[in-house]
Amino acid sequence: MDKLKSVLSGDEARRDDRTVIETVNEASTWSWTTRVKGFVACFVVGAACTVVGVCLLFLPRIGLTLFIVFYSFGNICALGSTMFLMGPMKQLKKMCDKTRALATAIMITCLVLTLCAAFWWKNFGLALLFCILQVLSFAWYSLSYIPFVREAILKMLSVCMK
């Protein structure tokens, strides 16, 4: 019935001019409470995967592989959880912003290299190294959302190095 109303009122022609991005944004008009619930659920799943991954690390033979899978999936969930709060397009734009584009690129690269090292190259030492770099890059990326924190950390490190 709504489709018929839109065709008869002439709104259908305007709807055809919309881009895919506009259609997705219009379809994702969730209430704030729904967005917060989605954020919390996705973040909790990510945190739980990370904790489970750490617990599985100590299993013989398959522990490191399970850790890498669960830890990487946990990072993806934690990163995806913020998309609930600000929307996917705004999140992607912020990820590619000049202040955090390098941190985003390093974080995603480390995530991909962790999985490649574990499953494709079968080099678990390298996978563990990339996993540690994944932790550091995710922390650096997260700090980019707090104004002036990264600059303060760099200044503090430069003072400590002297």
MARMIPA-658458 format. One record per residue: residue in three letters; residue number from 1; x, y, z of N, C-alpha, C, O, CB in turn. Coordinates in steps of 0.1 Angstrom, whole numbers, plus 5000, padded with zeros to 4 digits. Each point is the difference from the previous one (the first is absolute). Glycine has a CB too. Example, Ala and Ser with C-alpha at 12.3 -4.5 7.8 and 13.67 -1.06 7.14 Angstrom:
2
LOMAR  r  k  n.px  n.py  n.pz  ca.px  ca.py  ca.pz  c.px  c.py  c.pz  o.px  o.py  o.pz  cb.px  cb.py  cb.pz
LOMAR  ala  1  5132  4943  5078  4991  5012  5000  5009  5012  5000  5010  5000  5007  4971  4988  5005 $
LOMAR  ser  2  5015  5023  4981  5009  5011  5000  4992  5011  5008  5005  5011  5001  5007  4983  4977 $
//
This chain:
162
LOMAR  r  k  n.px  n.py  n.pz  ca.px  ca.py  ca.pz  c.px  c.py  c.pz  o.px  o.py  o.pz  cb.px  cb.py  cb.pz
LOMAR  met  1  5008  4988  5000  4992  5012  5000  5009  5013  5000  4997  5009  4993  4985  4978  5019 $
LOMAR  asp  2  5029  5012  4996  5009  5012  5000  5006  5002  4987  5002  5012  4995  5002  4984  5029 $
LOMAR  lys  3  4999  4993  4969  5006  5001  4986  4990  5007  4991  5005  5009  4992  5009  4970  5012 $
LOMAR  leu  4  4974  5018  4997  4989  5006  4991  4999  5014  5003  4999  5009  4991  4989  4969  5008 $
LOMAR  lys  5  5012  5026  5014  4999  5014  5004  5012  5008  4994  4998  5011  4995  4989  4982  5026 $
LOMAR  ser  6  5025  5001  4981  5011  5008  4995  5001  5001  4985  5004  5011  4995  5008  4981  5024 $
LOMAR  val  7  4983  4998  4974  4999  5002  4985  4990  5010  4996  5002  5008  4991  5004  4968  5006 $
LOMAR  leu  8  4982  5024  5009  4990  5010  4997  5003  5014  5004  4996  5009  4993  4988  4973  5010 $
LOMAR  ser  9  5024  5020  5008  5003  5013  5004  5013  5005  4993  5003  5012  5001  4987  4983  5021 $
LOMAR  gly  10  5016  4997  4970  5012  5005  4993  5013  4998  5008  5011  5004  4996  4975  5012  4992 $
LOMAR  asp  11  5013  4978  5024  5012  4998  5008  5009  4989  4995  5012  5000  5003  4975  5008  5016 $
LOMAR  glu  12  5007  4983  4973  5008  4989  4994  5012  5005  4991  5011  4994  5001  4968  4992  5000 $
LOMAR  ala  13  5018  5024  4992  5011  5006  4991  5011  5005  5008  5012  4999  4997  4971  5007  4986 $
LOMAR  arg  14  5014  5001  5029  5011  5005  5008  5007  4989  5007  5012  5001  5003  4975  5019  5001 $
LOMAR  arg  15  5007  4969  4999  5006  4988  5007  5010  4993  4990  5010  4995  5005  4970  5002  5009 $
LOMAR  asp  16  5018  5004  4973  5009  4993  4991  5013  5008  4999  5010  4994  4995  4970  4997  4992 $
LOMAR  asp  17  5020  5022  5016  5012  5008  4999  5010  4998  5012  5011  5004  4999  4975  5012  4988 $
LOMAR  arg  18  5009  4977  5023  5009  4998  5012  5011  4990  4997  4999  4991  4992  4981  5013  5022 $
LOMAR  thr  19  5031  4998  4993  5012  4992  4998  4998  4988  5010  4991  5000  5009  5024  5019  4984 $
LOMAR  val  20  4994  4971  5006  4999  4989  5009  5003  5004  5014  4994  4995  5010  5014  4990  4971 $
LOMAR  ile  21  5002  5024  5021  5003  5006  5013  4988  5006  5007  4998  4998  5011  5026  5005  4981 $
LOMAR  glu  22  4969  5005  5000  4988  5007  5006  4990  4990  5004  4993  5001  5010  5011  5019  4976 $
LOMAR  thr  23  4994  4969  5006  4990  4990  5003  5004  4993  5012  4992  4997  5009  5003  5000  4967 $
LOMAR  val  24  5018  4999  5026  5005  4993  5012  4998  5009  5012  4995  4996  5011  5021  4991  4976 $
LOMAR  asn  25  4988  5026  5012  4998  5009  5011  4986  5002  5004  4996  5001  5012  5024  5011  4981 $
LOMAR  glu  26  4971  4988  4997  4985  5002  5004  4995  4987  5006  4992  5001  5009  5006  5015  4972 $
LOMAR  ala  27  5007  4973  5015  4995  4987  5006  5006  4998  5014  4994  4992  5007  5005  4999  4970 $
LOMAR  ser  28  5011  5016  5027  5006  4997  5013  4997  5012  5010  5009  5004  5007  5009  4983  4981 $
LOMAR  thr  29  4970  5017  5012  4996  5010  5009  4995  4994  5013  4988  5000  5003  5006  5015  4978 $
LOMAR  trp  30  5015  4979  5026  4996  4994  5013  5000  5010  5011  5006  5011  4999  5004  4968  4993 $
LOMAR  ser  31  4982  5018  5018  5000  5009  5012  5013  4999  5007  5008  4991  4998  4967  5006  5004 $
LOMAR  trp  32  5028  5013  5007  5012  5000  5007  5002  4988  5009  5011  4994  5001  4988  5031  4998 $
LOMAR  thr  33  4990  4971  5008  5001  4988  5008  5003  4987  4993  5008  4992  5004  4976  5019  5011 $
LOMAR  thr  34  5010  4988  4972  5004  4988  4992  5014  5001  4996  5007  4989  5000  4970  5010  4992 $
LOMAR  arg  35  5028  5012  5005  5014  5002  4996  5010  4996  5012  5010  4993  4998  4984  5025  4985 $
LOMAR  val  36  5002  4987  5029  5008  4997  5011  5000  4985  5003  5010  4994  5004  4985  5029  5006 $
LOMAR  lys  37  4993  4971  4989  4999  4985  5002  5008  4992  4990  5007  4991  5004  4970  5013  5005 $
LOMAR  gly  38  5023  5001  4979  5008  4993  4989  5015  5002  5003  5008  4991  4999  4974  5013  4985 $
LOMAR  phe  39  5022  5008  5021  5014  5003  5003  5004  4991  5012  5011  4993  4999  4987  5030  4993 $
LOMAR  val  40  4995  4976  5018  5003  4992  5012  5001  4985  4996  5009  4993  5004  4980  5024  5011 $
LOMAR  ala  41  5001  4978  4978  5000  4986  4996  5012  4997  4991  5007  4990  5003  4968  5010  4998 $
LOMAR  cys  42  5028  5008  4990  5012  4997  4991  5013  5002  5007  5009  4992  4998  4978  5016  4983 $
LOMAR  phe  43  5014  5001  5028  5012  5002  5008  5002  4989  5010  5011  4995  5001  4986  5030  4997 $
LOMAR  val  44  4992  4970  5008  5001  4989  5010  5004  4987  4992  5009  4993  5005  4974  5018  5010 $
LOMAR  val  45  5012  4987  4973  5004  4988  4992  5015  5001  4997  5007  4990  5001  4969  5008  4989 $
LOMAR  gly  46  5028  5014  5006  5014  5002  4997  5009  4998  5012  5011  4993  4999  4983  5023  4984 $
LOMAR  ala  47  5002  4989  5028  5008  4999  5012  5000  4985  5005  5011  4995  5004  4984  5028  5003 $
LOMAR  ala  48  4994  4970  4992  4999  4986  5003  5009  4992  4991  5007  4991  5005  4970  5012  5004 $
LOMAR  cys  49  5023  5000  4978  5009  4992  4991  5014  5002  5003  5008  4991  4999  4975  5012  4983 $
LOMAR  thr  50  5021  5009  5022  5014  5003  5004  5004  4992  5012  5010  4994  5001  4988  5029  4989 $
LOMAR  val  51  4993  4977  5020  5003  4993  5013  5000  4985  4997  5009  4993  5005  4980  5025  5008 $
LOMAR  val  52  5002  4977  4979  5000  4985  4997  5013  4997  4992  5006  4990  5002  4969  5010  4997 $
LOMAR  gly  53  5029  5009  4992  5012  4998  4992  5012  4999  5009  5009  4991  4998  4981  5021  4983 $
LOMAR  val  54  5011  4997  5029  5011  4999  5010  5000  4987  5008  5010  4994  5002  4990  5031  4999 $
LOMAR  cys  55  4988  4971  5003  4999  4987  5008  5004  4988  4991  5006  4991  5005  4976  5019  5009 $
LOMAR  leu  56  5015  4991  4973  5003  4988  4991  5015  5000  4996  5004  4990  4995  4972  5011  4997 $
LOMAR  leu  57  5031  5010  5011  5014  5001  4996  5008  4989  5006  5010  4996  4994  4987  5029  5004 $
LOMAR  phe  58  4999  4970  5013  5008  4990  5008  4997  4986  4996  5005  4991  5006  4996  5025  5013 $
LOMAR  leu  59  4990  4982  4972  4997  4986  4995  5012  4995  4991  5006  5008  4993  4969  4996  5008 $
LOMAR  pro  60  5029  4984  5001  5011  4995  4992  4996  4999  4985  4989  4996  4997  5020  4991  5023 $
LOMAR  arg  61  5000  5016  4971  5000  4999  4986  4990  5009  4993  5004  5008  4991  5002  4969  5012 $
LOMAR  ile  62  4981  5024  5001  4991  5009  4993  4997  5013  5007  4993  5008  4995  4997  4971  4996 $
LOMAR  gly  63  5016  5022  5021  4997  5012  5008  5003  5013  4994  4993  5010  5000  5012  4976  5019 $
LOMAR  leu  64  5007  5015  4974  5004  5013  4994  4991  5003  4988  4996  5012  4998  5027  4984  5009 $
LOMAR  thr  65  4973  4994  4985  4991  5002  4989  4987  5005  5005  4994  5010  4995  5017  4972  4992 $
LOMAR  leu  66  4983  5012  5023  4987  5004  5006  5001  5014  5005  4991  5008  4999  5003  4968  5006 $
LOMAR  phe  67  5017  5027  5002  5002  5013  5006  5000  5011  4989  4993  5010  5001  5021  4980  5017 $
LOMAR  ile  68  4993  5007  4971  5001  5010  4989  4986  5002  4994  4996  5012  4997  5028  4981  4998 $
LOMAR  val  69  4969  4997  5003  4986  5001  4994  4991  5008  5009  4994  5009  4996  5009  4969  4992 $
LOMAR  phe  70  4996  5018  5025  4991  5006  5009  5004  5015  5003  4992  5009  5001  5004  4969  5009 $
LOMAR  tyr  71  5017  5024  4991  5005  5013  5003  4997  5010  4988  4995  5011  5002  5023  4979  5013 $
LOMAR  ser  72  4985  5005  4973  4997  5008  4988  4985  5003  4998  4996  5011  4997  5025  4980  4992 $
LOMAR  phe  73  4971  4999  5013  4986  5001  5000  4995  5010  5010  4991  5008  4998  5006  4969  4993 $
LOMAR  gly  74  5009  5022  5021  4996  5009  5011  5003  5015  4996  4993  5009  5003  5012  4973  5014 $
LOMAR  asn  75  5007  5020  4977  5003  5014  4995  4991  5005  4990  4996  5011  5000  5027  4984  5005 $
LOMAR  ile  76  4973  4996  4986  4990  5004  4989  4987  5004  5007  4994  5010  4996  5017  4975  4987 $
LOMAR  cys  77  4984  5007  5026  4988  5003  5007  5001  5013  5008  4990  5008  5000  5005  4968  5002 $
LOMAR  ala  78  5016  5026  5005  5002  5012  5008  5000  5012  4991  4994  5011  5003  5019  4977  5014 $
LOMAR  leu  79  4993  5011  4971  5001  5011  4990  4986  5002  4994  4996  5012  4999  5028  4983  4996 $
LOMAR  gly  80  4969  4994  5002  4987  5001  4995  4989  5006  5010  4990  5005  4995  5016  4976  4990 $
LOMAR  ser  81  4997  5017  5027  4990  5005  5010  4998  5015  5000  4989  5005  5002  5018  4976  5012 $
LOMAR  thr  82  5004  5026  4983  4999  5015  4999  4991  5004  4988  4995  5011  5000  5027  4991  5011 $
LOMAR  met  83  4977  4989  4979  4991  5004  4989  4985  5001  5004  4993  5007  4994  5024  4982  4991 $
LOMAR  phe  84  4980  5004  5026  4986  5002  5005  4998  5014  5005  4989  5005  4999  5010  4970  5007 $
LOMAR  leu  85  5011  5030  5001  4998  5014  5006  4999  5011  4990  4991  5009  5001  5021  4982  5018 $
LOMAR  met  86  4996  5009  4971  5001  5011  4990  4995  4997  4986  5000  5008  4992  5018  5001  5022 $
LOMAR  gly  87  4979  4978  4984  4996  4996  4986  5012  4996  4992  5011  5005  5002  4970  5010  4999 $
LOMAR  pro  88  5017  4976  4990  5011  4994  4992  5008  5010  4992  5012  5000  4999  4975  4979  5001 $
LOMAR  met  89  5005  5030  4993  5007  5009  4991  5008  5011  5008  5012  5003  4996  4970  4994  4987 $
LOMAR  lys  90  5013  5008  5028  5007  5009  5008  5012  4994  5006  5011  5006  5001  4968  5006  5004 $
LOMAR  gln  91  5020  4975  4999  5011  4993  5006  5011  4998  4990  5012  5003  5003  4973  4986  5013 $
LOMAR  leu  92  5012  5007  4972  5010  4998  4989  5006  5013  4997  5012  5001  4997  4975  4980  4994 $
LOMAR  lys  93  5006  5030  5008  5006  5013  4997  5009  5004  5012  5011  5006  4997  4969  5001  4990 $
LOMAR  lys  94  5017  4991  5025  5009  5003  5011  5012  4991  5000  5011  5005  5004  4969  5003  5010 $
LOMAR  met  95  5018  4980  4982  5012  4991  5000  5010  5005  4989  5012  4998  5002  4974  4983  5005 $
LOMAR  cys  96  5009  5025  4982  5009  5005  4990  5004  5014  5001  5006  5006  4992  4983  4978  4993 $
LOMAR  asp  97  5007  5022  5026  5003  5014  5003  5016  5001  5001  5006  4991  5004  4972  5013  5008 $
LOMAR  lys  98  5027  5008  4985  5015  5001  4999  5006  4998  5014  5012  4996  5000  4985  5020  4982 $
LOMAR  thr  99  4996  4986  5029  5007  4998  5013  5001  4985  5004  5008  4996  5008  4983  5026  4999 $
LOMAR  arg  100  5001  4969  4986  5000  4986  5004  5001  4991  4988  4999  4988  5001  4988  5017  5019 $
LOMAR  ala  101  5015  5000  4968  5001  4992  4988  5012  4990  5001  4999  4988  4996  4991  5030  4990 $
LOMAR  leu  102  5022  4987  5019  5011  4991  5001  4998  4989  5010  5003  4989  4998  5012  5030  4995 $
LOMAR  ala  103  4979  4985  5019  4997  4990  5010  4990  4990  4995  5002  4988  5003  5003  5029  5015 $
LOMAR  thr  104  4985  4987  4974  4991  4991  4995  5006  4990  4990  4998  4988  5001  4984  5030  5002 $
LOMAR  ala  105  5027  4988  4988  5006  4991  4991  5009  4990  5006  5001  4988  4997  4999  5031  4987 $
LOMAR  ile  106  5008  4985  5026  5009  4991  5007  4992  4990  5008  5004  4988  5000  5013  5030  5002 $
LOMAR  met  107  4972  4986  5004  4992  4990  5008  4994  4990  4991  5000  4988  5003  4995  5030  5013 $
LOMAR  ile  108  4999  4986  4973  4994  4990  4991  5011  4991  4993  4998  4988  4998  4983  5028  4998 $
LOMAR  thr  109  5030  4990  5001  5011  4992  4994  5005  4990  5010  5002  4988  4996  5005  5032  4990 $
LOMAR  cys  110  4995  4984  5026  5004  4990  5011  4990  4989  5002  5004  4988  5002  5009  5030  5009 $
LOMAR  leu  111  4974  4985  4988  4990  4990  5002  5001  4990  4988  4999  4988  5003  4986  5029  5009 $
LOMAR  val  112  5016  4988  4976  5001  4991  4988  5012  4992  5001  5000  4988  4997  4987  5028  4989 $
LOMAR  leu  113  5025  4990  5017  5012  4993  5001  5001  4990  5011  5006  4989  4998  5005  5031  4993 $
LOMAR  thr  114  4982  4982  5020  4999  4990  5010  4993  4988  4995  5005  4989  5003  4994  5029  5014 $
LOMAR  leu  115  4990  4983  4976  4993  4989  4995  5008  4993  4989  5000  4988  4999  4978  5023  5007 $
LOMAR  cys  116  5029  4997  4986  5008  4994  4989  5011  4992  5006  5003  4989  4995  4991  5030  4989 $
LOMAR  ala  117  5013  4986  5026  5011  4994  5006  4996  4987  5007  5007  4990  5000  5004  5032  5003 $
LOMAR  ala  118  4977  4978  5002  4995  4988  5007  4996  4989  4991  5003  4988  5002  4990  5026  5017 $
LOMAR  phe  119  4999  4990  4971  4994  4989  4991  5006  4998  4987  5000  4989  4995  4979  5017  5016 $
LOMAR  trp  120  5027  5004  4983  5005  4999  4987  5015  4996  5001  5005  4991  4993  4978  5026  4998 $
LOMAR  trp  121  5025  4991  5016  5014  4998  5001  5004  4990  5011  5011  4994  5000  4992  5029  4992 $
LOMAR  lys  122  4988  4974  5017  5002  4990  5011  5012  5004  5009  5007  4991  5004  4983  4991  4982 $
LOMAR  asn  123  5012  5031  5016  5011  5005  5008  4994  5007  5012  4997  5011  5000  5018  4992  4980 $
LOMAR  phe  124  4985  4989  5031  4993  5004  5012  5008  5011  5008  4994  5008  5007  4995  4970  4994 $
LOMAR  gly  125  5024  5022  4998  5008  5011  5006  4997  5014  4993  4998  5010  5007  5020  4973  4998 $
LOMAR  leu  126  4980  5016  4982  4997  5012  4993  4985  5004  5003  4997  5012  5001  5019  4982  4981 $
LOMAR  ala  127  4976  4996  5019  4985  5003  5004  4999  5007  5013  4993  5009  5002  5000  4971  4984 $
LOMAR  leu  128  5015  5015  5024  5000  5006  5013  5006  5014  5000  4994  5009  5007  5009  4968  5003 $
LOMAR  leu  129  5007  5025  4982  5005  5014  4998  4990  5009  4995  4998  5011  5005  5025  4980  4991 $
LOMAR  phe  130  4970  5005  4993  4989  5008  4994  4989  5002  5010  4993  5010  5000  5013  4982  4977 $
LOMAR  cys  131  4991  4998  5031  4990  5001  5010  5003  5011  5011  4992  5008  5004  5002  4968  4992 $
LOMAR  ile  132  5019  5024  5008  5004  5011  5009  4999  5014  4993  4996  5009  5006  5020  4974  5006 $
LOMAR  leu  133  4988  5017  4975  4999  5013  4993  4985  5004  4998  4997  5012  5000  5025  4983  4988 $
LOMAR  gln  134  4970  4995  5011  4986  5002  4999  4995  5007  5013  4992  5009  5000  5005  4971  4985 $
LOMAR  val  135  5007  5015  5027  4996  5006  5013  5005  5015  5000  4992  5008  5004  5009  4969  5007 $
LOMAR  leu  136  5011  5025  4986  5006  5013  5001  4993  5010  4990  4997  5011  5003  5025  4979  5004 $
LOMAR  ser  137  4976  5005  4981  4993  5009  4990  4986  5003  5003  4995  5011  4998  5020  4980  4985 $
LOMAR  phe  138  4978  4999  5023  4986  5002  5004  5000  5010  5012  4991  5008  5000  5002  4969  4992 $
LOMAR  ala  139  5016  5022  5017  5001  5010  5011  5003  5014  4994  4993  5010  5005  5015  4972  5011 $
LOMAR  trp  140  5001  5019  4975  5004  5013  4994  4988  5006  4993  4997  5012  5000  5027  4981  4998 $
LOMAR  tyr  141  4969  4998  4994  4988  5004  4993  4989  5005  5010  4994  5011  4998  5011  4973  4983 $
LOMAR  ser  142  4993  5009  5030  4990  5004  5010  5003  5013  5006  4991  5008  5003  5004  4968  5001 $
LOMAR  leu  143  5018  5026  4999  5004  5013  5006  4998  5012  4991  5000  5011  5005  5017  4976  5008 $
LOMAR  ser  144  4982  5010  4974  4998  5012  4991  4986  5006  5001  4998  5011  4996  5017  4978  4988 $
LOMAR  tyr  145  4976  5005  5023  4987  5005  5003  5000  5010  5012  4990  5006  5002  5000  4974  4987 $
LOMAR  ile  146  5020  5020  5019  5001  5008  5011  5010  5012  4997  5011  4998  4997  4985  4982  5019 $
LOMAR  pro  147  4999  5032  4984  5008  5011  4995  5013  5002  5008  5000  4999  5012  4979  5012  4981 $
LOMAR  phe  148  5031  4991  4999  5014  5003  5005  5007  4989  5008  5011  5002  5006  4981  5021  4995 $
LOMAR  val  149  5002  4965  5001  5006  4990  5008  5012  4994  4992  5011  4998  5007  4967  4997  5004 $
LOMAR  arg  150  5021  5003  4976  5011  4994  4993  5012  5010  5000  5012  4996  5002  4973  4991  4984 $
LOMAR  glu  151  5012  5026  5013  5011  5010  5000  5007  5000  5014  5012  5001  5001  4976  5013  4982 $
LOMAR  ala  152  5004  4985  5028  5005  4999  5013  5009  4988  5002  5011  5001  5007  4969  5012  5002 $
LOMAR  ile  153  5016  4976  4986  5007  4987  5001  5014  5001  4993  5010  4997  5005  4969  4990  4997 $
LOMAR  leu  154  5020  5019  4986  5013  5002  4992  5009  5009  5007  5012  4998  5000  4975  4998  4979 $
LOMAR  lys  155  5008  5015  5027  5008  5009  5007  5006  4994  5012  5012  5002  5003  4974  5017  4989 $
LOMAR  met  156  5006  4973  5015  5005  4993  5012  5011  4990  4996  5010  4999  5007  4968  5004  5005 $
LOMAR  leu  157  5020  4990  4978  5010  4990  4995  5013  5008  4996  5011  4995  5002  4971  4989  4990 $
LOMAR  ser  158  5017  5027  5001  5012  5007  4996  5008  5005  5013  5012  5001  4999  4976  5006  4979 $
LOMAR  val  159  5005  4997  5032  5006  5004  5012  5007  4989  5007  5011  5001  5005  4972  5017  4998 $
LOMAR  cys  160  5011  4970  4997  5005  4988  5006  5013  4995  4993  5009  4994  5006  4968  5000  5002 $
LOMAR  met  161  5023  5008  4979  5011  4995  4992  5013  5009  5001  5011  4995  4997  4972  4996  4987 $
LOMAR  lys  162  5015  5021  5021  5012  5009  5002  5008  4996  5012  5010  5007  5002  4977  5011  4988 $
//
